[in-house]
Amino acid sequence: MGPVLAGVLQLLALIAALALAYVPLGTYMAKVYSSDKHWRVEKWIYKGIGANPDTEMRWPAYLRGVLAFSAAGVLFLYLLQRLQGVLPGSLGFASIDADQAFNTAASFVTNTNWQSYYGEQAMGHVVQVGGLAVQNFVSAAVGMVVAVALVRGFARSRSGELGNFWSDMVRGVTRVLLPLAFVAAIVLVACGAIQNFSGIHEVGQFMGGSQQWNGGAVASTEAIKEVGTNGGGVFNANSAHPFENPTPFTNLFEIFLLLVIPFALTRTFGVMVGSIKQGYAILATMATIWLGFTALMMWTEFAHHGPAFEIAGGAMEGKESRFGVGASSIFAVATTLTSTGAVNSFHSSFTGLGGGITMLGMQLGEIAPGGVGSGLYGMLIMAIIAVFIAGLMVGRTPEYLGKKIGTREIKFAACYILITPALVLVLTAAAMALPTPGDSMTNSGAHGFSEILYAYTSASNNNGSAFAGLNADTQWFNSTLGIAMLLGRFLPMVFVLALAGSLAEQKPVPATAGTLRTEKPLFTGLLVGAILIITGLTYFPALALGPLAEGLAS
């Protein structure tokens, strides 16, 4: 079997698995967030944190819950790292420096999981399990509840109430993320991923010196890392490491895990707003972009430029021979079109155009299908923009799901789509203009510029993957990337929740003959076009200086 055919067959198997999970998982999540009953363990949690899960919240109160909970997470994780040297289970590792501790705390609380350190050489068991793994669950749950709040904004009328943050967050962890991660961890252990709390031990001699490895709760971390679209690995090689991703089957399984909730949430959306067809329209938009990017990536990486590529069957530099070009291409697109950031190959070693595709996937806003929760609310914001554009074309007040998109709503949507591009472009320009940050680049020219652009694109969009050539463990990058992660995560949430509150206060508008049918293929095409055009106009000059220049020169 040729490598191209193998890649296509893996893609088809992945699509089939996602299709099978779509309806049951999406419907189940809609029931989770619509139920008025609480499990006993959930009642214990509410009692412990002093929350009343039955109190409805308007958007300012819901936002305060999001920000207060996340701020507490940043502080706790920062202190845990700073105290690592005196904690048990530290494997002898020292406490983390202040700038790196801030960067890592911001990274995991924002669901970014950017890592400017070698995981197996810096973090002990207590920080990994008690700090980082916990944030993998709760940061994903925060993204889900913000998406659910926006969906309720469309579904409710003349109330302004969006549910209860504490109830939504606890349910997301106990009823969705924990069960899925538990099953996934068992599968990974059965397939060879390690799960232990062993210390550091020698495994043999390597180039005249001893080679050492430490164990860890790798399978359980890997499970929630993918299910929650987090991306931070126990080992520096991430999902290219055989302890995290042992076989071609686990590789495909991990891609399935990182895509299944974001895609299924479109079903949840359709059920909660009372129109399954609206969910299918959003799903079709996400799937069209994802499949298009995957096909383009496989084409660029399989394109044979010279005898070396022909012998290898494609661009094998930086890729695991266990997975090959096809599986690496599928993984790279999936991880950058979601907010996962996990890697099974080094994106810096992709072809020039291939590296550009990974960057563009993040610059779309990671909405196809996007991160857990963040992908759905990002796509719904783009749907509002598309409806507004359509309204301008025909001179009609735009409407979406029975709600008018007026001046207030479009301002919230516009602010949302402007935040991350501003962070990416301003910080990239600053890093290139100042003398010190440039010293972190391994490469010069277009590829060196791509390293910087990729880093701020990844941080601002809460992805977490990186071009491997950049040394990001400096005070400049730890600080600025940490700030970009926090602003790129929580500023958009402010506008999403404000928009949700505004929509929930409205009276539904009945559909008429002039109402745009947003469940039809025509709207899906309009939405895909709006996403690509807005992103292209925003980022094309920067992309032209980096991956496009490199790709066209090769």
BATIDO-683401 format. One line per 10 residues: number of its first residue (from 1); their letters; for each residue x negated, z, y of C-alpha. Coordinates in Angstrom, 1 decimal. Each point is the difference from the previous one (the first is absolute). Example, Ala and Ser with C-alpha at 12.3 -4.5 7.8 and 13.67 -1.06 7.14 Angstrom:
! residues 2
1> AS> -12.3 7.8 -4.5; -1.4 -0.7 3.4 .
! end
This chain:
! residues 554
1> MGPVLAGVLQ> 0.0 0.0 0.0; -1.4 -1.0 3.4; -0.3 2.6 2.8; 2.6 -1.8 2.2; 2.6 0.0 -2.7; -0.8 3.7 -0.8; 0.5 0.9 3.6; 3.3 -1.9 0.2; 1.3 1.7 -3.2; -0.9 3.4 1.3 .
11> LLALIAALAL> 1.9 -0.7 3.2; 3.1 -1.1 -2.0; -0.2 3.1 -2.1; -0.2 2.1 3.2; 3.0 -1.7 1.5; 2.0 0.6 -3.2; -0.8 3.7 -0.1; 0.9 0.4 3.7; 3.3 -1.8 -0.6; 0.9 2.3 -2.9 .
21> AYVPLGTYMA> -0.7 3.1 2.1; 1.7 -1.2 3.2; 3.6 0.8 -0.6; -0.2 3.3 -1.8; -2.7 1.5 2.2; 1.5 -1.2 3.3; 3.5 1.2 -1.0; -1.4 3.4 -1.1; -1.8 0.5 3.3; 3.2 -0.8 1.9 .
31> KVYSSDKHWR> 1.7 2.8 -2.0; -2.9 2.4 0.6; 0.3 -0.3 3.8; 3.8 -0.1 0.0; 0.6 3.0 -2.2; 1.3 3.3 1.5; -1.2 2.1 -3.0; -3.3 1.8 -0.2; -2.0 0.7 -3.1; -0.9 3.7 -0.7 .
41> VEKWIYKGIG> -3.7 -0.7 0.6; 0.8 -1.6 3.3; 2.1 3.0 1.1; -3.1 2.2 -0.7; -2.1 -2.3 2.2; 2.5 0.1 2.8; 0.1 3.8 -0.2; -3.7 0.2 0.0; -0.4 -2.2 3.2; 3.0 1.5 1.7 .
51> ANPDTEMRWP> 1.9 -3.3 0.3; 3.7 -0.7 -0.2; 0.4 -3.3 -1.9; 3.6 -0.5 1.0; -0.5 -0.1 3.7; 0.3 -3.5 1.5; -2.7 -1.0 2.5; 0.0 -2.4 2.9; -3.0 -2.1 0.4; -2.0 2.4 2.3 .
61> AYLRGVLAFS> 0.3 2.8 -2.5; -0.8 -2.3 -2.9; -3.1 -1.2 1.8; -1.1 3.6 0.7; 0.2 0.7 -3.7; -2.2 -3.1 -0.8; -2.6 0.9 2.6; -0.1 3.7 -0.6; -0.3 -0.4 -3.8; -2.7 -2.7 0.4 .
71> AAGVLFLYLL> -2.0 2.1 2.6; 0.0 2.9 -2.4; -1.3 -2.3 -2.7; -2.8 -1.2 2.2; -1.1 3.5 0.9; 0.2 1.3 -3.6; -2.0 -2.9 -1.5; -2.6 0.2 2.8; -0.5 3.8 -0.7; -0.1 -0.6 -3.7 .
81> QRLQGVLPGS> -2.9 -2.4 0.4; -1.9 2.1 2.4; 0.2 2.9 -2.4; -0.8 -1.9 -3.1; -3.5 1.5 -0.3; 1.4 3.5 -0.6; 3.0 -1.0 -2.2; 0.0 0.1 -3.8; 0.0 -3.4 -1.8; -2.1 -1.6 2.7 .
91> LGFASIDADQ> -2.5 -1.4 -2.6; -2.8 1.3 2.3; 0.9 -2.4 2.8; -0.4 1.2 3.6; 2.7 0.3 2.6; 0.9 -3.3 1.7; -1.3 -0.7 3.5; 2.5 0.4 2.8; 0.4 -3.6 0.9; 0.3 -1.2 -3.6 .
101> AFNTAASFVT> 2.5 2.9 -0.8; 2.1 -1.1 3.0; -0.1 -3.7 -1.1; 0.9 0.9 -3.6; 2.8 2.4 1.0; 1.5 -2.6 2.3; -0.4 -2.7 -2.7; 1.8 1.8 -2.8; 2.8 1.4 2.1; 0.8 -3.4 1.5 .
111> NTNWQSYYGE> 0.1 -1.6 -3.5; -3.1 -2.1 1.0; -2.6 1.5 -2.4; -2.9 -1.5 1.8; -3.2 1.5 -1.5; -3.3 0.1 1.8; -1.6 2.0 -2.8; -0.9 -0.4 -3.7; 2.8 1.8 -1.7; -2.0 1.1 -3.1 .
121> QAMGHVVQVG> -2.8 1.3 2.2; 2.0 1.9 2.7; 3.3 1.4 -1.1; 0.4 2.8 -2.6; 3.0 0.6 -2.2; 1.8 2.3 2.4; -0.1 -2.4 2.9; 0.9 -3.0 -2.3; 2.9 1.7 -1.7; 1.2 2.7 2.5 .
131> GLAVQNFVSA> -0.5 -2.2 3.1; -0.3 -3.7 -0.5; 2.4 -0.4 -2.9; 2.6 2.2 1.6; -0.1 -2.2 3.1; 0.4 -3.1 -2.2; 3.5 1.3 -0.9; 1.2 1.4 3.3; -1.4 -2.8 2.3; 1.8 -2.5 -2.2 .
141> AVGMVVAVAL> 3.2 2.0 0.2; -0.3 0.1 3.8; 0.0 -3.8 0.1; 3.0 -0.2 -2.3; 2.1 2.4 2.1; -0.7 -1.8 3.2; 1.2 -3.2 -1.7; 3.1 1.8 -1.3; 0.7 1.3 3.5; 0.0 -3.5 1.4 .
151> VRGFARSRSG> 2.3 -1.2 -2.8; 2.4 2.8 0.8; -0.1 -1.2 3.7; 1.4 -3.3 -1.1; 2.5 1.6 -2.5; 1.4 2.7 2.3; 2.0 -0.3 3.2; 0.9 2.1 3.0; -2.0 3.0 -1.3; -3.6 -0.3 0.9 .
161> ELGNFWSDMV> -0.9 2.1 -3.1; -2.7 -1.3 -2.4; 0.1 2.7 -2.8; -2.4 2.9 -0.6; -3.7 -0.6 0.1; -0.9 2.9 -2.3; 2.6 -0.9 -2.6; -1.0 -3.7 0.0; -3.7 0.8 -0.3; 0.4 2.5 -2.9 .
171> RGVTRVLLPL> 2.3 -2.3 -1.9; -2.4 -2.9 0.4; -2.8 2.1 -1.6; 2.0 1.7 -2.7; 2.4 -2.7 -1.1; -2.0 -3.2 0.6; -3.7 0.3 0.4; -0.8 2.8 -2.4; 2.0 -1.5 -3.0; -1.5 -3.4 0.5 .
181> AFVAAIVLVA> -3.6 1.3 0.5; 0.4 2.2 -3.1; 0.9 -2.9 -2.2; -2.6 -2.2 1.5; -2.7 2.6 -0.5; 0.8 0.3 -3.7; -0.2 -3.8 -0.4; -3.4 -0.1 1.8; -1.4 2.8 -2.2; 1.2 -1.8 -3.1 .
191> CGAIQNFSGI> -1.8 -3.1 1.2; -3.3 1.8 0.7; 0.0 1.5 3.5; -1.5 3.5 0.0; 1.8 3.2 0.8; -2.1 3.2 0.0; -1.7 2.6 2.2; -3.5 -0.3 -1.4; -3.1 0.5 2.1; -2.9 -2.3 0.7 .
201> HEVGQFMGGS> -1.9 -1.2 -3.0; -2.6 -2.5 -0.9; 1.0 -3.1 -1.9; -3.4 -1.6 -0.5; -3.0 -1.5 1.7; 0.3 -2.7 2.7; -3.0 -1.8 1.5; -2.3 2.9 -0.8; 2.3 2.7 1.3; 3.0 1.9 -1.4 .
211> QQWNGGAVAS> 3.5 -1.3 0.5; 2.6 2.7 0.7; 3.8 -0.1 0.0; 2.6 2.6 0.7; 3.5 0.1 -1.5; 3.3 0.7 1.8; 3.7 -0.3 -0.1; -0.4 -3.8 0.2; 3.1 -1.3 -1.9; 2.4 2.2 1.9 .
221> TEAIKEVGTN> -1.6 -0.9 3.3; -0.1 -3.6 -0.8; 3.7 0.1 -0.9; 1.2 1.4 3.4; -2.6 -2.0 1.8; 1.7 -3.2 -1.1; 3.7 1.2 -0.2; -0.2 1.5 3.5; -2.0 -3.0 1.4; -2.8 2.4 1.0 .
231> GGGVFNANSA> -3.2 -1.7 -1.3; -2.7 2.7 0.1; -2.0 0.2 -3.2; -1.9 2.9 -1.6; -3.0 -2.4 -0.4; -1.6 -2.1 2.7; 0.6 -3.2 -2.0; 3.7 0.8 0.0; 2.1 -2.0 -2.4; -3.0 -2.1 -1.0 .
241> HPFENPTPFT> -1.3 3.2 -1.7; 0.7 0.1 -3.8; 1.0 3.6 0.2; 2.7 -0.9 2.4; 1.0 -3.4 -1.3; -1.3 -0.5 -3.5; 1.5 -3.3 -1.2; 1.7 -3.2 1.1; 3.3 1.6 -1.0; -0.5 3.1 2.2 .
251> NLFEIFLLLV> -1.0 -2.4 2.8; 3.4 -1.8 -0.3; 1.8 3.3 -0.4; -1.5 1.4 3.2; 1.0 -3.1 1.9; 3.5 0.5 -1.3; 0.0 3.7 1.1; -1.0 -0.8 3.6; 2.6 -2.7 0.4; 3.0 1.5 -1.9 .
261> IPFALTRTFG> 1.3 2.5 2.6; -0.4 -2.2 3.1; 1.9 -2.9 -1.7; 2.6 2.3 -1.5; 0.7 1.6 3.4; 1.7 -3.2 1.1; 2.6 0.7 -2.7; 0.3 3.5 1.3; 0.6 -1.4 3.5; 2.7 -2.4 -1.2 .
271> VMVGSIKQGY> 1.8 2.7 -1.9; -0.1 2.5 2.9; 1.3 -2.5 2.6; 2.7 -1.2 -2.4; -1.3 -3.6 -0.4; -2.2 -0.9 -2.9; -0.5 -3.5 1.4; -1.7 1.5 3.1; -2.5 1.7 -2.3; -0.6 -3.3 -1.9 .
281> AILATMATIW> -0.7 -1.8 3.3; -2.7 2.5 0.9; -1.3 -0.2 -3.5; -0.2 -3.8 0.2; -2.0 0.2 3.2; -2.5 2.5 -1.4; -0.3 -2.0 -3.3; -0.5 -3.3 1.8; -2.9 1.4 2.1; -1.5 1.8 -3.0 .
291> LGFTALMMWT> 0.1 -3.0 -2.3; -1.3 -2.3 2.7; -3.0 2.3 0.8; -0.7 0.4 -3.7; 0.0 -3.7 -0.7; -2.2 -0.6 3.0; -2.5 2.7 -1.0; -0.3 -1.3 -3.5; -0.6 -3.5 1.3; -2.7 1.1 2.4 .
301> EFAHHGPAFE> -1.8 2.1 -2.7; 0.3 -2.6 -2.8; -1.1 -2.8 2.3; -3.4 -1.2 -1.4; -2.6 -0.4 2.7; -3.1 -1.0 -2.0; -1.4 0.4 -3.5; -0.2 3.8 0.1; 3.7 0.4 0.6; 0.8 -2.6 -2.6 .
311> IAGGAMEGKE> -1.9 1.8 -2.7; 1.6 3.4 0.9; 3.5 -1.5 0.2; 0.4 1.0 3.7; -1.5 2.4 2.6; -1.1 2.8 -2.3; -2.3 1.8 2.5; 1.3 3.6 0.5; 2.6 -0.3 -2.7; 0.3 1.9 -3.3 .
321> SRFGVGASSI> -0.7 -2.2 -3.1; 2.7 2.0 -1.8; 2.7 -1.4 2.4; -1.4 -3.3 1.2; 1.1 -2.1 3.1; 3.7 -0.2 -0.7; 0.7 3.7 -0.5; -2.3 0.9 2.9; 1.8 -2.4 2.3; 3.5 1.4 -1.0 .
331> FAVATTLTST> -1.3 3.6 0.5; -1.6 -0.8 3.4; 3.2 -1.6 1.4; 2.2 2.8 -1.4; -2.1 2.7 1.4; -0.3 -1.5 3.5; 3.6 -1.1 0.3; 1.0 3.6 -0.9; -1.7 3.0 1.7; -1.8 0.9 -3.2 .
341> GAVNSFHSSF> -3.6 -1.0 0.8; -1.2 0.5 -3.6; -2.4 -2.7 -1.2; -1.2 -1.3 -3.3; -2.5 -2.3 1.6; -1.9 0.0 3.3; 1.9 -1.9 2.7; -3.2 -0.6 1.9; -1.2 -2.2 -2.9; 3.0 -2.2 0.0 .
351> TGLGGGITML> -0.3 -3.5 1.5; 0.3 -0.2 3.7; 3.6 -1.1 -0.1; 0.8 2.4 -2.8; -1.2 2.9 2.2; 2.1 -1.4 2.8; 3.1 0.1 -2.2; -0.5 3.7 -0.8; -0.3 0.7 3.8; 3.0 -2.1 0.9 .
361> GMQLGEIAPG> 2.1 1.8 -2.6; -0.7 3.3 1.7; 0.5 -1.6 3.5; 3.5 -1.0 -1.0; 0.8 3.7 0.1; -0.2 0.4 -3.8; 3.7 -0.9 -0.4; -0.1 -2.3 -3.0; 0.9 2.3 -1.7; -1.9 2.5 2.0 .
371> GVGSGLYGML> -0.7 3.7 -0.6; 2.4 2.5 -1.5; 2.6 0.2 2.7; -2.1 -1.5 2.7; 0.4 -3.5 -1.4; 3.8 0.2 0.1; 0.3 1.4 3.5; -2.6 -2.5 1.3; 1.9 -2.9 -1.5; 3.3 1.3 1.5 .
381> IMAIIAVFIA> -1.7 0.1 3.4; -1.1 -3.6 -0.5; 3.6 -0.9 -1.0; 1.2 1.4 3.3; -2.6 -2.1 1.8; 1.1 -3.1 -1.9; 3.7 0.7 0.7; -0.9 0.4 3.7; -1.8 -3.4 0.0; 3.0 -1.6 -1.6 .
391> GLMVGRTPEY> 2.3 1.5 2.6; -2.2 -1.4 2.8; 0.3 -3.5 -1.6; 3.8 -0.1 0.1; 0.6 2.3 3.0; 1.8 2.7 -2.0; -0.6 3.8 -0.1; -1.9 0.5 -3.2; 1.5 2.1 -2.8; -1.5 1.3 -3.2 .
401> LGKKIGTREI> 2.1 1.7 -2.7; 2.8 0.6 2.4; -2.1 1.6 2.7; -0.7 -1.7 3.4; -3.7 -0.4 0.8; 0.0 0.7 3.7; -2.6 0.7 2.6; -0.8 3.5 -1.3; -0.3 -1.1 -3.7; -2.2 -3.0 0.7 .
411> KFAACYILIT> -2.4 2.2 2.2; -0.5 2.4 -2.9; -0.6 -3.0 -2.4; -2.4 -1.6 2.5; -2.0 3.2 0.5; -0.2 0.3 -3.8; -1.6 -3.4 -0.5; -2.4 0.4 2.9; -1.6 3.3 -1.0; -2.3 -1.0 -2.9 .
421> PALVLVLTAA> -1.2 -3.3 1.4; -1.0 1.9 3.2; -1.9 2.6 -2.0; -1.8 -2.6 -2.2; -1.1 -2.4 2.8; -0.9 2.7 2.6; -2.1 2.0 -2.4; -1.6 -3.0 -1.6; -1.0 -1.2 3.5; -1.4 3.4 0.9 .
431> AMALPTPGDS> -2.0 0.2 -3.2; -1.5 -3.5 0.6; -0.7 0.7 3.6; -1.8 3.3 -0.4; -3.6 0.0 -1.4; 0.2 2.7 -2.6; 3.0 -1.0 -2.2; -1.6 -3.4 -0.7; -2.8 1.8 -1.8; 2.4 0.8 -2.9 .
441> MTNSGAHGFS> 0.5 -3.7 -0.8; -2.0 -1.2 -3.1; 0.6 -3.7 1.0; -0.3 -1.9 3.2; 2.1 -2.8 1.4; 3.5 -0.7 -1.1; -0.1 2.1 -3.1; -1.4 3.0 2.0; 2.9 -0.4 2.5; 2.4 -0.1 -3.0 .
451> EILYAYTSAS> -1.3 3.3 -1.2; 1.0 1.7 3.3; 3.3 -1.9 0.4; 0.9 0.9 -3.6; -0.8 3.7 0.5; 2.3 0.4 3.0; 2.7 -2.2 -1.6; -0.1 2.1 -3.1; 0.1 3.3 1.9; 2.7 -0.9 2.6 .
461> NNNGSAFAGL> 2.3 -1.4 -2.7; -0.7 3.0 -2.3; -1.4 -2.1 -2.8; -3.4 1.6 -0.8; -1.9 -2.9 -1.6; -3.2 -1.1 1.5; -2.6 -2.8 0.2; -2.8 1.7 -2.0; -2.8 -0.9 2.4; 1.0 2.3 2.8 .
471> NADTQWFNST> -1.5 3.5 0.2; 3.0 1.9 1.3; -1.5 3.5 -0.5; -1.0 0.4 3.6; 1.4 2.2 2.8; 1.4 -3.1 1.8; 1.8 -1.5 -3.0; 1.2 3.3 -1.5; 1.5 0.9 3.4; 1.4 -3.3 1.2 .
481> LGIAMLLGRF> 1.3 -1.0 -3.4; 1.6 3.5 -0.4; 1.8 -0.4 3.3; 1.1 -3.5 -0.9; 1.5 1.2 -3.3; 1.9 2.8 1.8; 1.3 -2.2 2.8; 0.7 -2.9 -2.4; 2.1 2.2 -2.2; 2.0 2.3 2.3 .
491> LPMVFVLALA> 0.5 -2.0 3.2; 2.0 -2.7 -1.9; 2.0 2.7 -1.7; 1.1 1.3 3.4; 1.5 -3.4 0.9; 1.5 -0.5 -3.5; 1.8 3.4 0.1; 1.1 -0.6 3.7; 1.4 -3.4 -1.1; 1.8 1.6 -3.0 .
501> GSLAEQKPVP> 1.6 2.6 2.3; 1.1 -2.7 2.4; 1.6 -2.0 -2.8; 1.7 3.0 -1.5; 1.7 0.7 3.3; 1.6 -3.5 0.2; 3.4 -1.1 -1.0; -0.1 -2.7 -2.6; 0.7 -3.5 1.3; 2.3 -2.2 -2.2 .
511> ATAGTLRTEK> -1.4 -3.2 -1.3; 1.3 -3.2 1.6; -0.5 -3.7 -0.5; -3.0 0.1 2.3; -1.7 2.9 -1.8; -3.4 -1.0 -1.5; 0.2 0.3 -3.8; -3.1 2.1 -0.7; 0.5 -0.1 -3.7; -0.5 -3.7 -0.2 .
521> PLFTGLLVGA> -3.2 -2.0 -0.8; 0.0 -1.4 3.5; -0.6 3.5 1.4; -2.7 0.6 -2.6; -1.8 -3.1 1.2; 0.4 1.1 3.6; -1.4 3.4 -0.8; -3.0 -1.3 -1.9; -0.7 -2.4 2.9; 0.3 2.8 2.6 .
531> ILIITGLTYF> -2.4 2.2 -1.9; -2.7 -2.7 -0.4; 0.3 -1.3 3.6; -0.1 3.5 1.6; -3.0 1.0 -2.0; -1.7 -3.3 0.4; 0.3 0.1 3.8; -1.2 3.5 0.1; -3.1 -0.1 -2.3; -1.0 -3.7 -0.1 .
541> PALALGPLAE> -2.9 0.3 2.6; -1.5 2.9 -1.8; 0.4 -1.6 -3.4; -1.6 -3.2 1.3; -3.1 2.0 1.0; -0.3 1.6 -3.5; 1.4 -1.3 -3.3; 1.1 -3.4 1.2; -3.4 -0.8 1.5; -1.7 1.2 -3.2 .
551> GLAS> 2.4 -1.8 -2.3; -0.3 -3.3 1.9; -3.8 0.2 0.1; -0.4 0.6 -3.8 .
! end
